[in-house]
Amino acid sequence: MSQGIGLVQQEVQTMTQKLTPQQLLQVRLTEMSIGDLELYVKNEIDGNEALAEGREIDEDTNQNELGDDYYGDGDDGDQETETQIQLGEYGSEDDIPDYLNRKVETDFKERLPIGDSTTFLDDLKSQMVNYDLSKHQEEIMDYLIGSLDDNGFLDQSLYRIVDDLLFNYNIETDEDEVKEVLDILQQFDPAGIGARNSQESLAIQLNRSLEVEGISEEKEKLLLLERRIVLEDYENFKNQNINKLSQNLGEDISIIKYAVQDMAKHLNPRPGRALCESASDRIQTAIPDFIVETDGEGGVSFQLNRGNVPTLHVSEECREILLNYQKKGDKISKHEKEGLTYCKQKIDAAQGFIDAIRQRQHTLTVTMRAIIALQKPFFLSQDEDDLNTLILKDVSEVTKLDASTISRVCKTKYALVDGRMYPLTFFFKHNRKNKEGEEVIAEKVCDAILLLVKNEDKKAPYTDDQIVEQLLKMNINIARRTVSKYRRQLAIPTASKRKS
């Protein structure tokens, strides 16, 4: 009996979480450096006639006429709230650091004429703080970063690197240790850095994309196909031979074509292109986002550098136009209704942008305040030995902001501390803690993972989630993502590949 093929309509209820346009704008502004923000604000002013520079002159204007508060961003209106958040971490007023009792001046009229020269290599080295490296591993990492070519690749064999480290730098190591450090370098940003060739670089980038939490099943299937293309038939991919790729991989030609086009959009075949021999091409100017000063009496204060970002407000002319339209009520014509809609959209966009700028200032301020409070011994002595163990979660708990937000703040921001420039990532020192709050050395965590994998049932090996559960029984409390990172560093395959 033959079976017919037809379309079946099904109703499926799913729950997804998406950011609103306003939230996306806040995320984008938070990630920006002060220089990028200046340019972005200028373009926004040029593109929206409802957005004006400076403070509003007419202070008698009824701010509630439009139904919203259209004040400009001026001084940080959330200053009191920020202080309350921070004070909540202290038992009494006597425990409050002196700097928290001082008003933070944030209204800079112009960009501070302070900067520092930093190269792409410096940016890579600054990421070392995010990993638990021994002093010996740091020396090897320095060498590897300095050996990257213009594409960001490492074109030397491990054997040659071992010899060079020994004879030219008196650093004794072996190929296994160099490979271990190289695996860590390949976790740095931008994705694909530290690869031995373009094929490995693309594979690293695809693996990074596959590790993103919450990707859809369709996206995961596409990424897995793209990884097969790179790993199994790279030559035909490089030569853009779609027909051969389709034949060799046993996939429909239209699917292969779509995958290749998608890879061209989101993969970078030369992740280290900024590594240029010309010093003038490599030098970037790091403008401090925070100016931190100590007073010699145990006090630490800071200022938020607002650069050349002007104070913003909604244009008075646009507000008057909107009010005139609104006063006509039902008598408004079709043409005037279109003008009303356009004007309202521009004003809403301007107010949303002002709110996003204000939120950025608030986020940066509370983040830096928390870092200073948690690393106060270092700020007073500026001795690296006084750096406390600090991870994103610690700052997140103090500021009540998500750890991903803290990460965005710290990724591209700098602090000038008594005349010396530091990337914010410098203030993070990684050691793990168990449930009792005791520090757990990373090497011990790795040893525990190795022991679990060694003694696991080979027919049903532990997944990363199950390793997390087993570590909890050993009084080690770390996230699944951290387990995955350590597993890759140890060159341990996934559970499915360990199954025998």
N, C-alpha and C positions, 0 to 999 in steps of 0.2 A: 504494500500500500504506500503510495507516494505521499510525502509530506510537503505541504506548501510553505513557502517562505514569505513572511509578511512583517509589517511593523507593529510593534506592541508598545502602547503608551503606558508608562508607569509613573506614579507619583511617589517621589522619594523625599523624605525630610532629612536634611542635614543641617548641622550647625557649624558655621564658619565665623572667624573673627577677622574683620578688615578694618584698617585704619581709615578714619575720615580724612578728607582733603586738608582740614585744619591740622590734624595730628601729623599728617605727612609733611606739611610745611614746617611744623615745629621740629620734627626730626631732622629735616634738611638743614634748617638754620642752626640747630644745635651742633651738627657735625662740622659746620663751616669754620675755617680760620677767620681771623679778624679781617685779613685782606680780601678773602672771598666774600665775606659778608658786606663789606663796603661796596663792592661792585654789584652784588645782588640787590642791595637796597637802592642804589642809583638806578639800576634798570627797572626796578619796581616803580620808583617815582616817575620815571620817564613814561612808563606804560599805563599808569593809572592817574588820571587827572584829579581824582578824589583824594589822593595822598599828597600832603603838603609838608614842607620842612618847617621847623621852628615850633615854638609854643603858640598856643592860641592867644590872641591879643585881647579879645573881648571876654573878660572874666565874668561879665554879668549875663552871658548867654545862658539860657535855660538848657542844661545838658540833657534833660529828660524829654525834650520836645520830640526827639526822634525815636524815643523808646529805648535808647542805649546810651551808655556812657562813652563819649567820643574823646575823652582826654587823650593827649599824646603820651609817649612812653616816659619822658622825663626821668626823675629819680625812681628808683625801684619801689613801686608801691607795695610790694610784698615784704619789705624789709622787716617789719615787726613779726610777720608770720614766720619768716626764715629764722629769726632769733629764737622764737618760741620752740621751733622744731629742734634747734640745737640745744637749748637750755634743758629740754626734756631728758637729755642724756646724762645730766648731772644731778647729784643728790641734793645739793644745797647751793646757795649763792656763793658760799666760800669756795666751792669746787670749780666755779666757772672761771675759765682762763680770762686774763685781762683783756685780750684782744676782742673777745666777744662783747665786752661792755662798751666798745667804741663804735661810733657811727662810721660805716664804710662809705667813703666818697666814691661814687661811680660815674659822675657826670664829667667825663673828659671832653674838653672843647675841641681837641684835635689829637690826632694820633701821636703817641709818645715817640720821640725820635730815638727809639732804642731798638736794636735788632741784633741778630747774631747770624753768622753764616753757617749753614748746615747743608750737607750733601745728602744724596740718596743713600750713600753708605752709612752716614750717621743715623739716618732714619731706621735703617735695618738694625744697626747696633743697639739703638734705643729699645728695640723690641725684645732684646735678650732678657730684660727684666721680667717678662711675662712667663718665663720658663725656669724651672729649677735646675740651673746649671752650676756645676762645681767650678772652682777657679781654673782647673785644668781644662774643663770643657769650654769655658769662656775663651781661653787662649786659642783653642782649636777653632772655635766659632769666629773669632776675629780674623784668623787666617783665611777661613773659607769665604767670609764676606769680602775680604780684600782681594780674593782671587777670582771673583765673578767677572765675566766678560761683559761687553756692551749690551748683550741680550739678557743678562741676568743669569747666565748659565755657568756651570763649573765644568770646564773642558779638560781638567786634569784627571788622571786615574787615581784611585785611592792609594795605590802603591807609590806613585810619584809624590803624592801629598805627604805620606808618612815619611819618606826620605827627606823631602824638603823641610819639613818641620824639625826633624832631628838635626840635619847638618847645618841649616841656616838659622834656626831659632832655638836650638837646644831643647826642643819639646819632644819627649819620648812618648810614642803612642803606637797604635796598630790600626789595621784597616777596619776592624770591627768597631773600634771606638770612633774613628773618623766617620764611618757610615752612620753610627748612632747620632752624632752631632749633626751630620748632613740631613738626616731625617727630620730633626728639629728645625733646621733652617728652612726646609721645604714647607714648614707650617707657617712661616712668616707671611706678611703681606708685602707686596701683592702676591696673590696666589700664582704658583708656578715658578717662583724665584728659587734658585739653587738647584734646578734640574740639570741633568747632564746633557740634555738635548731638547729640541722642541717637542718631540713625541712624549717624553717623560713630563715635560712642563704642562702639556695639554691634559695628560692623564691626571696630574695632580690637581689641576683646576676643576676637572670633572668630578674627581673624588670629593673635593671641597664642596662643590654644589650638591652632591648627593648627601652630604652630612648635614645640610640645612634642615632644621626641624620644621615639620608641618608642610613639606612640599606635597603636592597632589600626586595621586597614583599615576596619572597620565604624564606628569613632568618627570617622575622617577623613571618610568619606562623609556622616555625619550633620552634622558641622561645615560641610562644603562646602554642603550643602543649607541649613543655617541662614544661612550667609552670603548665599546666593542670595535667600533670603526677605527679609533685611534690605536688600540692595542693589537688588533688582529689584522688590520689591512691598511697600515699607515701610508704606504707608498701610493696606493691608489687614491687615498684621501688627499694626500699632498698634491697629486697630479689631477685632482678633481675628476677622476674617472668614475662617474656615477654608475654606469652600466656594470663595470667590474665589481664595484662595491656591492651592488645589488645581487649579483651572481654569487660572489664569495660568501656573503653573509646570509643569503637566503631570505632577504627582505624585499618587499615591494619597492620598485624604483622611486615611486612618489614619496614613500616614507624616508628612504635614504636621502633623497634630494632635500626634503624638509629638514632632516637632521643636520645635514652639511650646512645648510643656510643658517640654521639656529646656532651652530658652532661658530660660524663666521661672525655672528652678532655678539656673542658673550664670552668668547675665548680670546686670549691675547697671546699670540705666538712669540712675542718678545717682551716678557714682563719686566725686564730690566732695561728697557730702551733709554730710560733716563740716565743710565750709567754711561755717560759720554766722556770721551777722553778730554774734551775741551772743558776746562775748569769753569769757564763763563757759562757753559750750558748746564753744568752740574750744580752750581751754587744757587741756593734758594735763601731768601731772607726770612728768618723766623722772627715774627713780631710777638712779643709776650702778650698773652691774654690776661695775665695777672701780674701785678707788681706787689711783691711780698717784702716787708721790711720788719726787722727785729729792732727792739729799742735798747737792748743790752741789759734790761731788767726783767727778763722773762716774759716780755710781751711780744706778740706777733700780730701784725696788721697787714691787710692787703687791700688793693684797689683793683677793680675790674676795668681793663682798658677797653673803652668803647670806640677807640680809633676815630675815624672820620665819619662814623655813622651818625647822621643828624637826628635830633629829636623830631618825631613825626606826629602829625595830627590830621584829622579829616578836614579837607578843604571847606572853609566857611561858605564859599560860593556854591559848592555842590550841595551843602546842607540847605541853603536858602532855596535853591532850585527844587529840591525834594519837598520842602515845606510848602512852596507855592503850588506844586502839583497836588499835594495832599489836601490843601485847603479847598480845591475845586470839587472834591468829593465825587458824586455821581455825574457831574456835568463835564467831566474830562473827556476829551475827544480820543479817537483811536490813536492818532499820532502822538498826542500827549501821554497816553497810557504807555506807549512804547518808550517814550522818553523817561517816564517815571520808573519803569522796570529797569532800564539801562542805568539810570542814576542810582537806584537802590542797589543794584548789583555792584557797581563801582564803590559805593560807600561801604557796603558789607565786606567787599574784598579788602578795602583800605583798613577797616577796623580789625578784620581778621589778621592782616599782616602786622598791624601795630601790636595786637595781643600776642602774636607769635614772637615778635622781637622782645617784648616784655617778659614772656615766658623763658626765652633763651637766657636773658640776663639773670632771671631768678634761678634757673637750673645751674648755670655756671657759678653763681655766687654761693649757693648752698653746697655745691660739690666741692669747691675750693675750701670753703669753711670747714667742711668735714675732714678733708685731707689734712689740713693744718692741725686740727684737733687731734687726729689719730696719729700724726707724725710729728707732733710738736717737739719731741727731743731732737729730731734731726734739724728742724728749722732753727732751733736755738744754737746747736753746735755745728751744724752743716758737716757733720762727720758721718760717712756712710755706715759706719758700725752702729750708729744710733737709729737706723731705719728699723721700724717695727714691722713685723709680718703684717701684710695688708693685701687683701684681695678686693675685687669689685663688690662682693657681697657685703663686706664690712661697711663700705661707704654707702651702699644702698640702704642698709638698715638704719644708718644715722640720718640720711637725707629723706628717707621714705620715697625715694625714686627707684625705678626699676634698674637692675644691674646693666641692662642693655643701654639705658640712657647714660649711665655713668661711663660705660665703655665709649660711647660716641663723644662724650665731652673730653675724655682723656686722650683719645686717639690722635687728635690734631692740635692740641693746645699746649702752650708753653707758659711757664712761670719764671719771672725774673726775681730771684731771691737774693736780696742784698747785692745786686749787681751781677749775679751769675745766673745763666739761663739753664733751665731744666725742662725737658718734656714731662708732662704730667705722668706718663707711664713710669718715669723714674721712681716715683714715690710708692710704687706697688712692689712689695716683696712677697714672694709666694712660698708659704708653707701651709700644709693642711692641718686641720684640727680634728680631734676626735670628739665624741659627744660630751666629754667632760671639759672640753675647751683646751686640752693639752695639744701641743704641736706634734704633728706627725711628719717626719722627714720624707721627702718625695721618694728617696731611694728605698725606704721601707715600704712605701705603698707599692712601688714597682716589684719589690721582692715578694710581697704578698700576692700580687696578681700572677706573677710567675709560678708561685707555689700552687695557687688555685688551678691554673691551667695544667700544670704538670700532673696533678692528682685527680683531675676531672674525669668523668666517664666519657671515653672517646666516642661512644655511640650517641651520647647526648651532651655535648660540650656546653659550657656555660655561655649564655649570651651576655652582653654588657650589662643589661639590667640585673641578671642573676649574679654577676660578679659584684655589683653594687650591694645586693642583699647579703652575699657572703662576707664582704668587707665590713658591713655593719655588725655582723656577728663577731668580727675581730676588733670591734670598737673603732673602726675607721669609717668616717662619714664623708663621702665625696660623691659628686654628681656623676650621672651616667656619661655625660660629655667628657668629664675628666678621665674616667676609666677608658673611654675610647681613645683619648689622646695618648695616655700612657701605653695602651695596648699597641698603638701604631708605633710609638717610639721604641717599644720592645720587639717590633717586627713580628708580633703575634697575629696570625690571620683571624678573620671573623669566625664566629661559631660554625657557620655553614661550611667553611673551608677546612675547619679542624675536624669535622665529623668523619669518622672512618667506619 
